[in-house]
Amino acid sequence: MLSQQDEADLLARFAQGDLRGAQALTDLLAPRLLRFAARMLGDRAEAEDVTQDTMLRLWRMAPDWEAGQAKPSTWAFRVARNLCTDRLRRRKPMVPEMPDLPDDTAGADAQMMQAARAQALDAALAQLPDRQREAVILRHIEGMSNPEIAAILMVGVEAVESLTARGKRKLTALLSGRKEELGYDAEDT
């Protein structure tokens, strides 16, 4: 991952007309934003729209970016989170269905098990309260640090720790009865 200064430098390069800086920052941010939005929304097409809208907003504000204010990635995740929240508020509650992302090196049985596990995780994530789901996805799926998540969610680090801990406990409870079905034995947990 790039440092705050590296990300800000790429954004500044774009603001000065350097399209390679924009491409490098897009290559860094867009896949992560897409994964986050897809897990939040349960709809890849909507997630692509959110990712595109987030990146467009980043490019529009690039000339006004003040170095040291925040990491562009933190800002972008906050924007994506807000866009996802807006979309979720406009629709009925539903369990998202994520597309299968098969591992090309795994056999058919392994791919089916992987898909079943991903669907089970996505269904369980959908049952978490919004803030817990956001914190768990950002921490355990996107690998962000608690301070980064705190900046995105606009809460303290302690609140992030609490949200992720409660979310993990609820996920464990939701998935505990499905261990055998999902191919886990007692040693895998």
Backbone as JSON Lines, residues from 0, in Angstrom:
{"i":0,"aa":"M","n":[0.83,-1.18,0.0],"ca":[0.0,0.0,0.0],"c":[0.88,1.25,0.0]}
{"i":1,"aa":"L","n":[0.4,2.25,-0.67],"ca":[1.14,3.49,-0.73],"c":[0.9,4.31,0.52]}
{"i":2,"aa":"S","n":[1.88,5.14,0.85],"ca":[1.73,6.03,1.99],"c":[0.78,7.18,1.63]}
{"i":3,"aa":"Q","n":[0.39,7.92,2.65],"ca":[-0.47,9.08,2.44],"c":[0.19,10.05,1.45]}
{"i":4,"aa":"Q","n":[1.49,10.26,1.62],"ca":[2.2,11.19,0.74],"c":[2.27,10.67,-0.68]}
{"i":5,"aa":"D","n":[2.52,9.36,-0.86],"ca":[2.57,8.78,-2.2],"c":[1.24,8.94,-2.92]}
{"i":6,"aa":"E","n":[0.15,8.65,-2.21],"ca":[-1.18,8.79,-2.81],"c":[-1.44,10.25,-3.17]}
{"i":7,"aa":"A","n":[-1.1,11.15,-2.26],"ca":[-1.3,12.59,-2.52],"c":[-0.46,13.05,-3.7]}
{"i":8,"aa":"D","n":[0.76,12.5,-3.82],"ca":[1.63,12.86,-4.96],"c":[1.0,12.42,-6.28]}
{"i":9,"aa":"L","n":[0.44,11.21,-6.31],"ca":[-0.23,10.73,-7.53],"c":[-1.41,11.62,-7.89]}
{"i":10,"aa":"L","n":[-2.17,12.01,-6.88],"ca":[-3.32,12.89,-7.12],"c":[-2.86,14.25,-7.61]}
{"i":11,"aa":"A","n":[-1.8,14.77,-7.04],"ca":[-1.26,16.06,-7.47],"c":[-0.74,15.97,-8.9]}
{"i":12,"aa":"R","n":[-0.09,14.85,-9.24],"ca":[0.38,14.67,-10.62],"c":[-0.78,14.7,-11.6]}
{"i":13,"aa":"F","n":[-1.88,14.05,-11.24],"ca":[-3.05,14.09,-12.11],"c":[-3.57,15.52,-12.24]}
{"i":14,"aa":"A","n":[-3.64,16.23,-11.11],"ca":[-4.15,17.61,-11.14],"c":[-3.3,18.49,-12.05]}
{"i":15,"aa":"Q","n":[-2.04,18.12,-12.25],"ca":[-1.14,18.88,-13.12],"c":[-1.15,18.34,-14.55]}
{"i":16,"aa":"G","n":[-2.03,17.37,-14.83],"ca":[-2.17,16.88,-16.19],"c":[-1.46,15.58,-16.49]}
{"i":17,"aa":"D","n":[-0.85,14.96,-15.49],"ca":[-0.13,13.7,-15.7],"c":[-1.1,12.53,-15.59]}
{"i":18,"aa":"L","n":[-1.49,11.97,-16.73],"ca":[-2.46,10.88,-16.74],"c":[-1.89,9.59,-16.17]}
{"i":19,"aa":"R","n":[-0.57,9.44,-16.16],"ca":[0.02,8.24,-15.56],"c":[-0.2,8.23,-14.04]}
{"i":20,"aa":"G","n":[-0.19,9.39,-13.44],"ca":[-0.49,9.47,-12.01],"c":[-1.92,9.05,-11.74]}
{"i":21,"aa":"A","n":[-2.83,9.48,-12.59],"ca":[-4.23,9.08,-12.45],"c":[-4.4,7.59,-12.64]}
{"i":22,"aa":"Q","n":[-3.7,7.04,-13.64],"ca":[-3.8,5.6,-13.89],"c":[-3.27,4.79,-12.72]}
{"i":23,"aa":"A","n":[-2.15,5.22,-12.15],"ca":[-1.56,4.51,-11.02],"c":[-2.5,4.55,-9.81]}
{"i":24,"aa":"L","n":[-3.09,5.71,-9.55],"ca":[-4.02,5.82,-8.42],"c":[-5.29,5.03,-8.68]}
{"i":25,"aa":"T","n":[-5.77,5.02,-9.91],"ca":[-6.94,4.23,-10.27],"c":[-6.65,2.74,-10.11]}
{"i":26,"aa":"D","n":[-5.48,2.3,-10.57],"ca":[-5.11,0.89,-10.43],"c":[-5.04,0.48,-8.97]}
{"i":27,"aa":"L","n":[-4.65,1.4,-8.12],"ca":[-4.56,1.13,-6.69],"c":[-5.93,1.1,-6.02]}
{"i":28,"aa":"L","n":[-6.76,2.08,-6.32],"ca":[-8.01,2.27,-5.58],"c":[-9.22,1.53,-6.16]}
{"i":29,"aa":"A","n":[-9.39,1.56,-7.46],"ca":[-10.63,1.06,-8.06],"c":[-10.94,-0.4,-7.71]}
{"i":30,"aa":"P","n":[-9.99,-1.32,-7.78],"ca":[-10.34,-2.71,-7.44],"c":[-10.79,-2.86,-5.98]}
{"i":31,"aa":"R","n":[-10.14,-2.14,-5.08],"ca":[-10.51,-2.22,-3.66],"c":[-11.89,-1.6,-3.42]}
{"i":32,"aa":"L","n":[-12.14,-0.46,-4.06],"ca":[-13.45,0.19,-3.92],"c":[-14.55,-0.71,-4.48]}
{"i":33,"aa":"L","n":[-14.26,-1.35,-5.61],"ca":[-15.25,-2.23,-6.23],"c":[-15.58,-3.41,-5.32]}
{"i":34,"aa":"R","n":[-14.55,-4.03,-4.73],"ca":[-14.81,-5.15,-3.81],"c":[-15.64,-4.7,-2.61]}
{"i":35,"aa":"F","n":[-15.27,-3.55,-2.05],"ca":[-15.99,-3.02,-0.9],"c":[-17.45,-2.76,-1.26]}
{"i":36,"aa":"A","n":[-17.67,-2.05,-2.35],"ca":[-19.04,-1.7,-2.76],"c":[-19.84,-2.95,-3.12]}
{"i":37,"aa":"A","n":[-19.22,-3.92,-3.77],"ca":[-19.94,-5.15,-4.13],"c":[-20.38,-5.89,-2.89]}
{"i":38,"aa":"R","n":[-19.55,-5.94,-1.89],"ca":[-19.94,-6.62,-0.64],"c":[-21.0,-5.82,0.11]}
{"i":39,"aa":"M","n":[-20.92,-4.52,0.05],"ca":[-21.91,-3.68,0.73],"c":[-23.27,-3.76,0.04]}
{"i":40,"aa":"L","n":[-23.26,-3.77,-1.29],"ca":[-24.51,-3.67,-2.05],"c":[-25.04,-5.02,-2.53]}
{"i":41,"aa":"G","n":[-24.15,-6.0,-2.67],"ca":[-24.59,-7.3,-3.17],"c":[-24.95,-7.28,-4.64]}
{"i":42,"aa":"D","n":[-24.48,-6.29,-5.35],"ca":[-24.81,-6.14,-6.77],"c":[-23.59,-5.54,-7.46]}
{"i":43,"aa":"R","n":[-22.96,-6.33,-8.31],"ca":[-21.72,-5.89,-8.96],"c":[-21.94,-4.68,-9.87]}
{"i":44,"aa":"A","n":[-23.05,-4.65,-10.58],"ca":[-23.3,-3.51,-11.48],"c":[-23.43,-2.21,-10.67]}
{"i":45,"aa":"E","n":[-24.15,-2.28,-9.56],"ca":[-24.26,-1.09,-8.71],"c":[-22.91,-0.73,-8.12]}
{"i":46,"aa":"A","n":[-22.14,-1.74,-7.76],"ca":[-20.81,-1.5,-7.19],"c":[-19.9,-0.82,-8.22]}
{"i":47,"aa":"E","n":[-20.02,-1.22,-9.48],"ca":[-19.23,-0.57,-10.53],"c":[-19.63,0.9,-10.66]}
{"i":48,"aa":"D","n":[-20.93,1.18,-10.57],"ca":[-21.4,2.57,-10.63],"c":[-20.84,3.39,-9.46]}
{"i":49,"aa":"V","n":[-20.86,2.81,-8.27],"ca":[-20.34,3.49,-7.09],"c":[-18.85,3.76,-7.25]}
{"i":50,"aa":"T","n":[-18.12,2.76,-7.73],"ca":[-16.68,2.91,-7.92],"c":[-16.39,4.02,-8.93]}
{"i":51,"aa":"Q","n":[-17.11,4.0,-10.04],"ca":[-16.9,5.03,-11.06],"c":[-17.24,6.42,-10.52]}
{"i":52,"aa":"D","n":[-18.35,6.53,-9.82],"ca":[-18.75,7.82,-9.26],"c":[-17.73,8.31,-8.24]}
{"i":53,"aa":"T","n":[-17.22,7.4,-7.42],"ca":[-16.21,7.77,-6.43],"c":[-14.95,8.29,-7.11]}
{"i":54,"aa":"M","n":[-14.48,7.58,-8.13],"ca":[-13.27,8.01,-8.82],"c":[-13.48,9.35,-9.53]}
{"i":55,"aa":"L","n":[-14.64,9.54,-10.13],"ca":[-14.93,10.83,-10.78],"c":[-14.9,11.97,-9.77]}
{"i":56,"aa":"R","n":[-15.45,11.73,-8.6],"ca":[-15.43,12.77,-7.56],"c":[-14.0,13.06,-7.11]}
{"i":57,"aa":"L","n":[-13.19,12.02,-7.03],"ca":[-11.79,12.21,-6.65],"c":[-11.06,13.05,-7.7]}
{"i":58,"aa":"W","n":[-11.3,12.75,-8.98],"ca":[-10.63,13.51,-10.04],"c":[-11.1,14.97,-10.05]}
{"i":59,"aa":"R","n":[-12.4,15.18,-9.78],"ca":[-12.92,16.56,-9.79],"c":[-12.3,17.4,-8.68]}
{"i":60,"aa":"M","n":[-12.05,16.77,-7.53],"ca":[-11.53,17.57,-6.42],"c":[-10.01,17.58,-6.37]}
{"i":61,"aa":"A","n":[-9.35,16.87,-7.27],"ca":[-7.88,16.78,-7.27],"c":[-7.18,18.14,-7.25]}
{"i":62,"aa":"P","n":[-7.61,19.13,-8.05],"ca":[-6.91,20.41,-8.02],"c":[-6.97,21.11,-6.67]}
{"i":63,"aa":"D","n":[-7.98,20.79,-5.86],"ca":[-8.15,21.46,-4.57],"c":[-7.62,20.63,-3.4]}
{"i":64,"aa":"W","n":[-7.03,19.46,-3.7],"ca":[-6.56,18.57,-2.63],"c":[-5.44,19.23,-1.85]}
{"i":65,"aa":"E","n":[-5.55,19.17,-0.54],"ca":[-4.52,19.71,0.34],"c":[-3.74,18.55,0.93]}
{"i":66,"aa":"A","n":[-2.46,18.48,0.58],"ca":[-1.61,17.39,1.08],"c":[-1.63,17.41,2.61]}
{"i":67,"aa":"G","n":[-1.65,16.22,3.19],"ca":[-1.65,16.1,4.64],"c":[-3.03,16.07,5.26]}
{"i":68,"aa":"Q","n":[-4.06,16.39,4.48],"ca":[-5.41,16.43,5.04],"c":[-5.94,15.03,5.3]}
{"i":69,"aa":"A","n":[-5.72,14.11,4.41],"ca":[-6.13,12.7,4.58],"c":[-5.54,11.93,3.42]}
{"i":70,"aa":"K","n":[-5.54,10.61,3.54],"ca":[-5.11,9.8,2.41],"c":[-6.21,9.84,1.36]}
{"i":71,"aa":"P","n":[-5.85,9.98,0.09],"ca":[-6.89,9.91,-0.94],"c":[-7.69,8.61,-0.85]}
{"i":72,"aa":"S","n":[-7.06,7.5,-0.47],"ca":[-7.8,6.24,-0.36],"c":[-8.84,6.31,0.76]}
{"i":73,"aa":"T","n":[-8.48,6.92,1.88],"ca":[-9.43,7.06,2.98],"c":[-10.61,7.92,2.54]}
{"i":74,"aa":"W","n":[-10.32,9.02,1.87],"ca":[-11.36,9.9,1.36],"c":[-12.26,9.13,0.39]}
{"i":75,"aa":"A","n":[-11.65,8.36,-0.51],"ca":[-12.42,7.63,-1.52],"c":[-13.3,6.56,-0.87]}
{"i":76,"aa":"F","n":[-12.78,5.84,0.12],"ca":[-13.61,4.84,0.8],"c":[-14.76,5.5,1.55]}
{"i":77,"aa":"R","n":[-14.55,6.68,2.11],"ca":[-15.64,7.37,2.79],"c":[-16.73,7.76,1.78]}
{"i":78,"aa":"V","n":[-16.32,8.25,0.62],"ca":[-17.28,8.61,-0.43],"c":[-18.03,7.36,-0.89]}
{"i":79,"aa":"A","n":[-17.3,6.27,-1.14],"ca":[-17.93,5.02,-1.6],"c":[-18.91,4.52,-0.53]}
{"i":80,"aa":"R","n":[-18.52,4.58,0.71],"ca":[-19.4,4.16,1.8],"c":[-20.69,4.98,1.8]}
{"i":81,"aa":"N","n":[-20.56,6.28,1.65],"ca":[-21.75,7.14,1.64],"c":[-22.63,6.83,0.43]}
{"i":82,"aa":"L","n":[-22.03,6.6,-0.72],"ca":[-22.82,6.27,-1.91],"c":[-23.53,4.93,-1.73]}
{"i":83,"aa":"C","n":[-22.85,3.96,-1.14],"ca":[-23.48,2.65,-0.87],"c":[-24.64,2.81,0.11]}
{"i":84,"aa":"T","n":[-24.42,3.59,1.16],"ca":[-25.47,3.81,2.16],"c":[-26.69,4.44,1.5]}
{"i":85,"aa":"D","n":[-26.47,5.43,0.65],"ca":[-27.59,6.07,-0.05],"c":[-28.36,5.05,-0.89]}
{"i":86,"aa":"R","n":[-27.65,4.2,-1.59],"ca":[-28.31,3.19,-2.44],"c":[-29.06,2.17,-1.58]}
{"i":87,"aa":"L","n":[-28.48,1.78,-0.46],"ca":[-29.15,0.8,0.41],"c":[-30.42,1.38,1.02]}
{"i":88,"aa":"R","n":[-30.4,2.64,1.32],"ca":[-31.6,3.29,1.89],"c":[-32.75,3.35,0.89]}
{"i":89,"aa":"R","n":[-32.4,3.38,-0.39],"ca":[-33.44,3.49,-1.42],"c":[-34.05,2.15,-1.8]}
{"i":90,"aa":"R","n":[-33.51,1.07,-1.3],"ca":[-34.06,-0.23,-1.69],"c":[-34.57,-1.0,-0.49]}
{"i":91,"aa":"K","n":[-35.33,-2.03,-0.79],"ca":[-35.85,-2.9,0.25],"c":[-34.72,-3.75,0.8]}
{"i":92,"aa":"P","n":[-34.8,-4.12,2.08],"ca":[-33.79,-5.02,2.62],"c":[-33.85,-6.36,1.9]}
{"i":93,"aa":"M","n":[-32.68,-6.86,1.53],"ca":[-32.61,-8.15,0.86],"c":[-31.25,-8.77,1.1]}
{"i":94,"aa":"V","n":[-31.15,-10.07,0.94],"ca":[-29.88,-10.76,1.07],"c":[-29.17,-10.69,-0.27]}
{"i":95,"aa":"P","n":[-27.97,-10.09,-0.29],"ca":[-27.27,-9.96,-1.57],"c":[-26.77,-11.3,-2.08]}
{"i":96,"aa":"E","n":[-26.71,-11.4,-3.38],"ca":[-26.14,-12.58,-4.01],"c":[-24.93,-12.13,-4.79]}
{"i":97,"aa":"M","n":[-23.77,-12.57,-4.34],"ca":[-22.52,-12.16,-4.97],"c":[-22.18,-13.12,-6.1]}
{"i":98,"aa":"P","n":[-21.59,-12.6,-7.16],"ca":[-21.16,-13.49,-8.24],"c":[-20.04,-14.39,-7.76]}
{"i":99,"aa":"D","n":[-19.97,-15.58,-8.33],"ca":[-18.9,-16.5,-8.0],"c":[-17.6,-15.99,-8.58]}
{"i":100,"aa":"L","n":[-16.56,-16.06,-7.79],"ca":[-15.23,-15.68,-8.25],"c":[-14.35,-16.92,-8.12]}
{"i":101,"aa":"P","n":[-14.43,-17.82,-9.1],"ca":[-13.74,-19.1,-8.97],"c":[-12.22,-18.94,-9.04]}
{"i":102,"aa":"D","n":[-11.54,-19.83,-8.33],"ca":[-10.09,-19.91,-8.38],"c":[-9.74,-20.8,-9.57]}
{"i":103,"aa":"D","n":[-9.04,-20.24,-10.55],"ca":[-8.73,-20.97,-11.78],"c":[-7.87,-22.21,-11.53]}
{"i":104,"aa":"T","n":[-7.15,-22.24,-10.43],"ca":[-6.27,-23.37,-10.17],"c":[-6.99,-24.5,-9.42]}
{"i":105,"aa":"A","n":[-8.15,-24.24,-8.87],"ca":[-8.86,-25.24,-8.09],"c":[-9.74,-26.1,-9.01]}
{"i":106,"aa":"G","n":[-10.0,-27.32,-8.56],"ca":[-10.9,-28.2,-9.3],"c":[-12.34,-27.78,-9.13]}
{"i":107,"aa":"A","n":[-13.23,-28.46,-9.81],"ca":[-14.65,-28.11,-9.77],"c":[-15.22,-28.23,-8.36]}
{"i":108,"aa":"D","n":[-14.86,-29.29,-7.63],"ca":[-15.36,-29.45,-6.25],"c":[-14.89,-28.3,-5.37]}
{"i":109,"aa":"A","n":[-13.61,-27.95,-5.5],"ca":[-13.06,-26.86,-4.7],"c":[-13.72,-25.53,-5.07]}
{"i":110,"aa":"Q","n":[-13.99,-25.34,-6.35],"ca":[-14.65,-24.12,-6.79],"c":[-16.07,-24.03,-6.23]}
{"i":111,"aa":"M","n":[-16.76,-25.16,-6.25],"ca":[-18.13,-25.17,-5.71],"c":[-18.12,-24.89,-4.2]}
{"i":112,"aa":"M","n":[-17.16,-25.46,-3.48],"ca":[-17.06,-25.22,-2.04],"c":[-16.7,-23.77,-1.78]}
{"i":113,"aa":"Q","n":[-15.77,-23.23,-2.57],"ca":[-15.38,-21.83,-2.42],"c":[-16.58,-20.92,-2.67]}
{"i":114,"aa":"A","n":[-17.36,-21.21,-3.7],"ca":[-18.55,-20.41,-4.01],"c":[-19.57,-20.51,-2.89]}
{"i":115,"aa":"A","n":[-19.77,-21.71,-2.34],"ca":[-20.72,-21.88,-1.24],"c":[-20.27,-21.1,-0.02]}
{"i":116,"aa":"R","n":[-18.98,-21.13,0.26],"ca":[-18.45,-20.37,1.41],"c":[-18.63,-18.87,1.2]}
{"i":117,"aa":"A","n":[-18.33,-18.4,-0.01],"ca":[-18.48,-16.97,-0.31],"c":[-19.94,-16.54,-0.19]}
{"i":118,"aa":"Q","n":[-20.85,-17.36,-0.69],"ca":[-22.27,-17.03,-0.58],"c":[-22.73,-17.04,0.86]}
{"i":119,"aa":"A","n":[-22.25,-18.01,1.65],"ca":[-22.61,-18.07,3.06],"c":[-22.08,-16.84,3.8]}
{"i":120,"aa":"L","n":[-20.85,-16.45,3.5],"ca":[-20.27,-15.26,4.13],"c":[-21.06,-14.01,3.74]}
{"i":121,"aa":"D","n":[-21.36,-13.87,2.46],"ca":[-22.09,-12.7,2.0],"c":[-23.49,-12.63,2.61]}
{"i":122,"aa":"A","n":[-24.16,-13.78,2.72],"ca":[-25.48,-13.81,3.34],"c":[-25.39,-13.45,4.82]}
{"i":123,"aa":"A","n":[-24.36,-13.96,5.5],"ca":[-24.19,-13.63,6.92],"c":[-23.82,-12.16,7.09]}
{"i":124,"aa":"L","n":[-22.94,-11.63,6.22],"ca":[-22.6,-10.21,6.28],"c":[-23.83,-9.33,6.1]}
{"i":125,"aa":"A","n":[-24.74,-9.75,5.23],"ca":[-25.95,-8.97,4.96],"c":[-26.85,-8.89,6.2]}
{"i":126,"aa":"Q","n":[-26.69,-9.83,7.12],"ca":[-27.52,-9.83,8.32],"c":[-26.95,-8.96,9.44]}
{"i":127,"aa":"L","n":[-25.71,-8.48,9.27],"ca":[-25.11,-7.62,10.28],"c":[-25.69,-6.21,10.17]}
{"i":128,"aa":"P","n":[-25.74,-5.49,11.28],"ca":[-26.08,-4.07,11.19],"c":[-25.07,-3.36,10.27]}
{"i":129,"aa":"D","n":[-25.5,-2.32,9.61],"ca":[-24.68,-1.64,8.6],"c":[-23.28,-1.3,9.1]}
{"i":130,"aa":"R","n":[-23.16,-0.67,10.26],"ca":[-21.86,-0.22,10.76],"c":[-20.94,-1.41,11.05]}
{"i":131,"aa":"Q","n":[-21.49,-2.48,11.6],"ca":[-20.68,-3.67,11.85],"c":[-20.21,-4.28,10.54]}
{"i":132,"aa":"R","n":[-21.13,-4.37,9.56],"ca":[-20.77,-4.94,8.26],"c":[-19.65,-4.12,7.61]}
{"i":133,"aa":"E","n":[-19.79,-2.8,7.63],"ca":[-18.78,-1.93,7.04],"c":[-17.43,-2.15,7.71]}
{"i":134,"aa":"A","n":[-17.41,-2.16,9.04],"ca":[-16.16,-2.33,9.78],"c":[-15.52,-3.68,9.5]}
{"i":135,"aa":"V","n":[-16.32,-4.75,9.49],"ca":[-15.79,-6.09,9.24],"c":[-15.22,-6.19,7.82]}
{"i":136,"aa":"I","n":[-15.93,-5.68,6.84],"ca":[-15.45,-5.75,5.45],"c":[-14.15,-4.96,5.31]}
{"i":137,"aa":"L","n":[-14.13,-3.74,5.83],"ca":[-12.93,-2.92,5.68],"c":[-11.73,-3.52,6.41]}
{"i":138,"aa":"R","n":[-11.97,-4.11,7.59],"ca":[-10.86,-4.65,8.38],"c":[-10.41,-6.02,7.88]}
{"i":139,"aa":"H","n":[-11.34,-6.94,7.76],"ca":[-10.96,-8.33,7.52],"c":[-10.97,-8.75,6.06]}
{"i":140,"aa":"I","n":[-11.63,-8.02,5.21],"ca":[-11.64,-8.37,3.8],"c":[-10.73,-7.42,3.01]}
{"i":141,"aa":"E","n":[-10.81,-6.13,3.32],"ca":[-9.97,-5.15,2.63],"c":[-8.62,-4.94,3.32]}
{"i":142,"aa":"G","n":[-8.48,-5.42,4.56],"ca":[-7.2,-5.36,5.26],"c":[-6.78,-3.98,5.71]}
{"i":143,"aa":"M","n":[-7.73,-3.1,5.92],"ca":[-7.39,-1.75,6.36],"c":[-7.11,-1.73,7.86]}
{"i":144,"aa":"S","n":[-6.36,-0.73,8.29],"ca":[-6.04,-0.58,9.71],"c":[-7.22,0.07,10.43]}
{"i":145,"aa":"N","n":[-7.26,-0.12,11.75],"ca":[-8.34,0.48,12.53],"c":[-8.36,2.01,12.41]}
{"i":146,"aa":"P","n":[-7.2,2.71,12.42],"ca":[-7.25,4.16,12.23],"c":[-7.82,4.57,10.86]}
{"i":147,"aa":"E","n":[-7.5,3.81,9.81],"ca":[-8.06,4.11,8.49],"c":[-9.57,3.93,8.5]}
{"i":148,"aa":"I","n":[-10.02,2.84,9.1],"ca":[-11.46,2.57,9.18],"c":[-12.16,3.65,9.99]}
{"i":149,"aa":"A","n":[-11.53,4.06,11.08],"ca":[-12.1,5.12,11.93],"c":[-12.31,6.4,11.12]}
{"i":150,"aa":"A","n":[-11.33,6.71,10.26],"ca":[-11.46,7.92,9.43],"c":[-12.59,7.77,8.42]}
{"i":151,"aa":"I","n":[-12.73,6.58,7.85],"ca":[-13.79,6.34,6.86],"c":[-15.17,6.41,7.51]}
{"i":152,"aa":"L","n":[-15.31,5.75,8.67],"ca":[-16.61,5.69,9.34],"c":[-16.88,6.91,10.21]}
{"i":153,"aa":"M","n":[-15.86,7.75,10.37],"ca":[-15.95,8.95,11.19],"c":[-16.33,8.6,12.64]}
{"i":154,"aa":"V","n":[-15.59,7.63,13.2],"ca":[-15.74,7.23,14.59],"c":[-14.34,7.06,15.17]}
{"i":155,"aa":"G","n":[-14.25,6.82,16.47],"ca":[-12.97,6.59,17.11],"c":[-12.46,5.18,16.85]}
{"i":156,"aa":"V","n":[-11.17,4.98,17.08],"ca":[-10.56,3.67,16.88],"c":[-11.21,2.64,17.81]}
{"i":157,"aa":"E","n":[-11.54,3.05,19.03],"ca":[-12.19,2.13,19.97],"c":[-13.54,1.67,19.43]}
{"i":158,"aa":"A","n":[-14.26,2.56,18.8],"ca":[-15.55,2.19,18.21],"c":[-15.36,1.18,17.08]}
{"i":159,"aa":"V","n":[-14.31,1.37,16.29],"ca":[-14.0,0.41,15.22],"c":[-13.71,-0.96,15.81]}
{"i":160,"aa":"E","n":[-12.9,-0.99,16.86],"ca":[-12.57,-2.26,17.51],"c":[-13.84,-2.94,18.02]}
{"i":161,"aa":"S","n":[-14.73,-2.16,18.61],"ca":[-15.99,-2.7,19.13],"c":[-16.87,-3.21,17.99]}
{"i":162,"aa":"L","n":[-16.99,-2.42,16.94],"ca":[-17.81,-2.82,15.8],"c":[-17.3,-4.11,15.16]}
{"i":163,"aa":"T","n":[-15.99,-4.21,14.96],"ca":[-15.45,-5.42,14.33],"c":[-15.59,-6.63,15.25]}
{"i":164,"aa":"A","n":[-15.37,-6.43,16.54],"ca":[-15.5,-7.55,17.49],"c":[-16.95,-8.06,17.53]}
{"i":165,"aa":"R","n":[-17.9,-7.14,17.63],"ca":[-19.32,-7.55,17.65],"c":[-19.71,-8.18,16.32]}
{"i":166,"aa":"G","n":[-19.24,-7.62,15.22],"ca":[-19.55,-8.19,13.9],"c":[-18.99,-9.59,13.75]}
{"i":167,"aa":"K","n":[-17.75,-9.81,14.19],"ca":[-17.14,-11.14,14.1],"c":[-17.9,-12.14,14.97]}
{"i":168,"aa":"R","n":[-18.3,-11.72,16.17],"ca":[-19.07,-12.64,17.04],"c":[-20.38,-13.03,16.38]}
{"i":169,"aa":"K","n":[-21.07,-12.05,15.78],"ca":[-22.34,-12.36,15.15],"c":[-22.14,-13.25,13.92]}
{"i":170,"aa":"L","n":[-21.1,-12.98,13.13],"ca":[-20.8,-13.83,11.98],"c":[-20.53,-15.26,12.43]}
{"i":171,"aa":"T","n":[-19.76,-15.4,13.49],"ca":[-19.45,-16.74,14.02],"c":[-20.75,-17.45,14.41]}
{"i":172,"aa":"A","n":[-21.62,-16.73,15.09],"ca":[-22.9,-17.33,15.5],"c":[-23.75,-17.7,14.28]}
{"i":173,"aa":"L","n":[-23.78,-16.83,13.28],"ca":[-24.59,-17.08,12.09],"c":[-24.07,-18.27,11.27]}
{"i":174,"aa":"L","n":[-22.76,-18.45,11.26],"ca":[-22.16,-19.49,10.42],"c":[-21.83,-20.77,11.17]}
{"i":175,"aa":"S","n":[-21.93,-20.76,12.5],"ca":[-21.48,-21.91,13.28],"c":[-22.23,-23.19,12.97]}
{"i":176,"aa":"G","n":[-23.5,-23.12,12.67],"ca":[-24.27,-24.32,12.36],"c":[-24.04,-24.85,10.96]}
{"i":177,"aa":"R","n":[-23.2,-24.18,10.18],"ca":[-22.99,-24.58,8.78],"c":[-21.58,-25.09,8.51]}
{"i":178,"aa":"K","n":[-20.8,-25.35,9.57],"ca":[-19.4,-25.76,9.4],"c":[-19.27,-27.01,8.53]}
{"i":179,"aa":"E","n":[-20.0,-28.04,8.86],"ca":[-19.9,-29.29,8.1],"c":[-20.34,-29.09,6.66]}
{"i":180,"aa":"E","n":[-21.45,-28.39,6.49],"ca":[-21.99,-28.12,5.14],"c":[-20.98,-27.37,4.28]}
{"i":181,"aa":"L","n":[-20.2,-26.48,4.91],"ca":[-19.24,-25.65,4.17],"c":[-17.85,-26.27,4.13]}
{"i":182,"aa":"G","n":[-17.74,-27.52,4.58],"ca":[-16.47,-28.24,4.47],"c":[-15.45,-27.92,5.52]}
{"i":183,"aa":"Y","n":[-15.88,-27.42,6.69],"ca":[-14.95,-27.15,7.78],"c":[-15.14,-28.22,8.85]}
{"i":184,"aa":"D","n":[-14.02,-28.69,9.38],"ca":[-14.14,-29.57,10.54],"c":[-13.67,-28.79,11.76]}
{"i":185,"aa":"A","n":[-13.68,-29.38,12.9],"ca":[-13.34,-28.67,14.15],"c":[-11.93,-28.1,14.11]}
{"i":186,"aa":"E","n":[-11.01,-28.72,13.39],"ca":[-9.63,-28.24,13.33],"c":[-9.49,-27.01,12.45]}
{"i":187,"aa":"D","n":[-10.41,-26.76,11.52],"ca":[-10.32,-25.61,10.6],"c":[-10.72,-24.32,11.26]}
{"i":188,"aa":"T","n":[-11.43,-24.36,12.37],"ca":[-11.94,-23.13,12.96],"c":[-11.01,-22.53,13.97]}
